[in-house]
Amino acid sequence: MSEAGGGRGCGCRVPQRASWSPVAATAALCLVLATSVCTAGAAPMSREEKQKLGNQVLEMFDHAYGNYMEHAYPADELMPLTCRGRVRGQEPSRGDVDDALGKFSLTLIDSLDTLVVLNKTKEFEDAVRKVLRDVNLDNDVVVSVFETNIRVLGGLLGGHSLAIMLKEKGEYMQWYNDELLQMAKQLGYKLLPAFNTTSGLPYPRINLKFGIRKPEARTGTETDTCTACAGTLILEFAALSRFTGATIFEEYARKALDFLWEKRQRSSNLVGVTINIHTGDWVRKDSGVGAGIDSYYEYLLKAYVLLGDDSFLERFNTHYDAIMRYISQPPLLLDVHIHKPMLNARTWMDALLAFFPGLQVLKGDIRPAIETHEMLYQVIKKHNFLPEAFTTDFRVHWAQHPLRPEFAESTYFLYKATGDPYYLEVGKTLIENLNKYARVPCGFAAMKDVRTGSHEDRMDSFFLAEMFKYLYLLFADKEDIIFDIEDYIFTTEAHLLPLWLSTTNRSISKKNTTSEYTELDDSNFDWTCPNTQILFPNDPLYAQSIREPLKNVVDKSCPRGIIRVEESLRSGAQPPLRARDFMATNPEHLEILKKMGVSLIHLKDGRVQLVQHAIQAASSIDAEDGLRFMQEMIELSSQQQKEQQLPPRAVQIISHPFFGRVVLTAGPAQFGLDLSKHKETRGFVASSKPYNGCSELTNPEAVMGKIALIQRGQCMFAEKARNIQNAGAIGGIVIDDNEGSSSDTAPLFQMAGDGKDTDDIKIPMLFLFSKEGSIILDAIREHEEVEVLLSDKARDRDPEVENEDQPSSENDSQNQSAEQMLSLPQTVDLVDQETPEKPPESDSESPSPADTEEAASVAPSEQVPSSTESHETASLDGECADLDNQLQEQSETEEDSSPNASCGTKAQPIDSILADWNEDIEAFEMMEKDEL
């Protein structure tokens, strides 16, 4: 799914009353036959332990759901760090991610069927009454059509499905008379105006009250949408039609799917990430199985399962063949260009592709599902959570983790298919990590940075809709669930739709006869269910045998670049040109550049500009060498700046009642004690007087032996540090004076010195934005004595072990990563220079190598191009400092700067080059806008 968690998978079998042909029943039956197979790869888990873990999941859900209802309802989502509801327009905008919020109690609606799965029928009945009483769908707010469909429309339909099931059982919901269905129908009609385009593809956004294009609607001018946004409608819209008899919903969703199918790239049978809703032209021509495309593939297969239309299976199989031919590079899944599918479009993967092993289980292709899942699990074991994006050598690319459920989903379906208790242990690890690192007093907080353990004030609705559902089902036995889960199919948001819809109101079931299908190998068209002897060929250790070679893939894989050089040396061929060896005056080097599609332009000021056109390379191998060369040039050019950048630090509240569960992202200082090289500083906090810390403190007895809180402003950071140090403080926390500032919306802030020798400052100094600082100040007002830990990364949050020292620091981790680079795959990791760490809130508009220019400029006589520049810059070892802000903050003083100010006050060698490329960089930033 493109932005939300996206529960994909089918826990289904064909019910007796569904009069399907054997072909139409294939996909739904595959899981059931495979379920009975049990491998012996891990020791069986006792029923008692499974029950214990299931009860633990129930308690975790109660903690999240209860805090939402107590502190946030009727707001859309809970803000777990500040214990209040997130109301659109009352909090700083988070960009496209806020388009999921429509002032319709999103989390409550998204959680309805989860309550029934977890056997909380009384709470479900109460929740349905609240939805009917309080929720208004006629709000003047612009929302995402995609998110509203999967979360709200899907939540209402899932709630209705289980409400009528409970009513039939005769104990609960006896008063229910299809009220949720009527709300779903009302919402469906509100979404229909979005389809008013010549193509039939919907606009990405719509105003719930005013629709599209009206002046008061404030939307309707968009031209692009993501493939998943337009192709993830058929289940909900078809179910709405089948439930109500109003065929218009299914008709519109089918038309959008038909259009996407017709616009696929015919030679590769792949689709791009972003498409023009009016012309049907592909705007972004890279293709993968992650953000922007994922649930399009999912819904093709599941539409076949739910609706029994063979054309959906034909389309899915055609796409799946292309995916396995071009995108799958076991255990990796790498984006390619739809016109040149042999050429990788990027060398990093996003977390949303973690759904794909679960979809492969539904397909019946178990081996690659096991491989990719195991690779993802190794990444999780390294970082505790799956980073929002990570490179092919498994470094952090985007450090956030918004508690996505895709990996838990695939774990559940692999366990269902294999019966291997190994996957129960995987689920146990997920539970432990959530409780240890994400749990806070008011719920569960998303991870702002998986490396430091810092939190974001965010708990998305999909966390309750999907994560707890899949984890509970993983450990539950059949008798633990009050209904037969196999009578339902999961939507991408894990909402449950009954399979009997396949035989209800089937007025729209005609097969698409206009499409041309590519003749493929018969093995890719599983018209009958795979035999379990094929899935697990006479080997009870089959799944383990697939996993075993991947156990150390994260730590011991070999860099592609090094492999390539070794192969070149063995064959006697010339190894690829490395950036460190390049000289602009060497004719041989220039010839190699030409072969790689890299050309030189001599500028009037004597510099040399390097521009790469991958399509002009002599071969795809040379194009790959060119990409690597350009990336190395970029890394060399930014190395000096990188050396001056510091990673974020953590302020962890460890006193009662927090016990280390609240971690705040803190900006480092370029002076004072380096927390990455020394043991963390622990102490109680106290406010300094004067609060700005710009003169000798009048309350030295209050800060003696404590960590002083001081406000930003009126003097230099170093001066504040000296004043609190002279008063006996063991550390300092500077709190931003810009009210409302937050690490959620502002880049990392780094405190610079005063231009003088700061070696006399021996205490650690950290910076907190206003929002994070207010959390500490509020804690002081409520609990008086507040103890914090200043460190390079969050320490163990378990109260029983909170005093234990952690074995490694950030520097140790970085040194280890550097050592591992000798045996990890080489990446060409390109990311927009303006935001090297923050992921897009929608599908990142990463340019593909075949249609994107890369440029670098070097001085003509330089061998090591320290001033090289490019449209894009590298993300090295997952560092999360923003380059522009780091350049700014090296010379920033408190009187005239703010954490969001742009750089330019201090000249850098790279600035002269950047000046020549401002227009290109701005154009690149526009391309980087997305719809994830």
C-alpha positions, 0 to 999 in steps of 0.5 A: 500500500502506498502510505498506510500499513496495508494488510494484504493477504487472504485467510480464506477458503471457498465457502460451501455456498460459493458456486465457483469453478475450480479455476476461480477457487484456486487462489483461495484454496491454496492456503488451506491445503498448504496449512497442514504442512509443518516443517521441523525447522524450529522447536514447536511452541507449546500451546501455553506459550502461544496463549501467553503471547496471544494474551500479551497482544490483547493487552497491547491492543487494550493499551493502544485502543484505550489510550486513543479512546481516553485521550484522543477520541473523537479525533482521528488519531492519538498523539501518544507522546503528548497524550492528545488527539490529532485534529487536522488544522490544529497541529503543524501540517505533515504534508500528504500524510495528513490527507488520511485525516478527515475529522471522521474518528479514523482510528475508531472506524479502522479498528472496528473489525479488529475488536471482533477478531480479538473477541472483544464483542462488547467493545465492538458493539459500543464502538459501532454505536459511537460511530453511528452517533458521532461520526460525520462524513460531510466535513469541509476537508480535503482527503486522500481518495485512496486512504479514505477508501481503504481505511474508512470505507473498508473499515465501515464495510468490515464492521458491517460484515462482522456485525451481520455475522454476530447478529446471525449468531444471536447474542450481540448486535441484535439491534443492528439494521445495516447502519454501517452499510448505509454510512459506507454507501453515503461515503461511496457516493461522496468519493464518486466525483473523483472519477470524473476524468477522461481516463476513469482514473480518480483524482488523488484527493476530494473534498468530502463536502464540496467534491471536486473542482468547485472553488470551495473544494480546494482540490481538483487541479491535480494531474497525477496519481500513483498506480496503487492509488488508482488500482486499490479500489476494486475490493471495497467498491465491489463489496459495496456494490454487492452489499447494496445492489448499486452497481455503479461503484464496482463499475467505476473501480473496474474502469480504473483497473482496466485503464491501468492494465491497458497502459502497462508497458507492453514489452516488459508488462510492468507499470510505473509508479505515477500516471497522468490521470487525464492522458494516461502518460507515465510520469514516473517510469520506475517500477517495483513492488513497494510504495506507489504500486504495491496494492495494485498487484495485491488487488488484482489477485484478491479481486479474482479471489473475491469476484471470481473473474478470470481476467484479474488472475490473467493480469496478475499472472502476467505482471507476476511473471514480469516481477519475477523476471526483472524486479526479483533479485533474491532475496532483494526486490529492486525497482527497475525502469519499465522501458529498460527493465534490466537496468535498476532504477534505484538501489534501495528498498522501502519498507512497504514491500514487506507485504510481498512475501504474504502475497506470494503465499497467496499466489502459492510461490513459497520459496521466494516468499521465504527468502525475502521474508528472511532478508527482511527479518535480518534487517529487523534484527539489526535495527529492531524495526524495519527502517522506512527504507534501506539500501542493498547493503542494508544500511539505513536510508530513511530511519523512520518506522511508523509501526508498519504492519506489513512484515507481521502480515507476511509472517502470519501468512508464511506461518499459515502456509508452512506451519513452521514454528520459526515464524512464531518466534519471529512474531514473538520478537516483534512483540518484544520490540514493540513493548521495549522500544515503541511503548509509551505511557499513552500508547505506542509511538512511531520511531523517528529514528531506528538508530537512536530509538527516538520517538515521533508523536504519532500512532497511525490508525493502521497500527490498530487495524492491522498489526494487532490483528495479524499478531493475534491471529499468528498465535491464535488457534481456531477455537480462539476466534469466534468465527471462521476467519477463512470465510473472509478475505483481507483488504489491504488495510486488513479489513474483512470482506465475506467470500459469499459476496462472490455469488451476490449481485453478480451483474458486472462479471463480464470478462475484459476481451479487449486486452492482449495477454502475453504468452508466458511459460505455463508454470507462471499460470497456476490454474490449479492449486500447487501440490504440497509436495511441490511446495515442500518437496519431500523435505520437512526442513524445506523452509529452514533449508531456504532460510539458512543461507540467508541467516547472515546476509545482512552482515556478510553480503559482499559489495557488488562493486568489489565483486565486479572489480574482482571479476574484471581482474580475473577476466583480464578486463579493465576494472571500472574507473573509480572517482578517486582515480579520475583526472579531467586531463587524462584522455583515457579517462575521458574515453571511459567516461564516454563509454559510461554515458558521462560527458564533460562540459568545460565551463567559462570559469574553468570548472568542468561539469560532468553530466550522465545520460544513462541511455547514452552508455554503451551497455547496461553494464557501462550505465551501471558503472557510470551511476556508480562513478557519479555517486562516488564523485558526489560522495567525495565532494560531500566528504568534508561536509560530512566530517563536520556533521553529527548524528542526532542524539537522544534525551530519554526520560528514565524516572517514574512513570516513564522508565525510559519509554519516552525518547526525544530526538535532540540536536547535538553540539559541536562543542562539549562532551561527545556522547558518542565517545563517552558514557552517557550522562544521567541526572535530574533536570533543573531550570536555570535562573536566568532561564536564558543562561546568558549570565552567571546563574543566580540558582547554582545550588539548584543546578549543582550536579544536575542537567540544566534546562536553558532557553535558546536566545539572547547569547551564544550557545557556548556562553550558556554552556560555560555559565551552567558548567560554572554553576556545577551542572553536569549537562545542559539542554537548550530548549527552543524559544520558537513556540511550536517548533518540533523535530517532526517538522523541522530538520535536525538542529546542530549547535555551533560554537562561538568561533573561539576555543571551546575546549574549556566546555567539558559537559554535554549539551543537547538541543530540543525543539519547543514541542519536545522541550515542553514534554520535559517541562510538563513532566517537571510540573506534574512529577517535580523530580524528573531524571533523564539520560543524555546519550548518542542513542536510546538505552534499554527501556526495560525498568529492570535493566535500565541501568545496564550499559549498552555495549556499543555506541553510534561511533562503534556502529559506524565503524562496524558498518565501515568494516562491513563495507568490505563485504557488503553490496555496493550501492548507488544510493541517490537521494535529494540533497535537500532532504537526505534523511526524511522520507517523502510522505507519498511515493517518492519521485525518484528519477530513474537512470534512463530518463534522468540526468546527473551532473557533477562539476570539478576543477579541471586540475583536481584529481580528488574532486572535493568540490564536486556537485551533482543534482543528487547527493549520497546518503552515507551510512544512514546519517540523518543530518540535513546538509543545508542546515549543517552548513548553516549551523556551523556559523549560526548564532542565537541572535539571528538564526532559527532552526529552520533558516536556510544556509548561506551565511558562511561560504563553503567551497561547494556553494560556488558550484551550487550557485550554477545549479540552483535551477536544476536542484529546484527542478529536482525537488519538484520531481521529488514530490510524491504520494506515498 
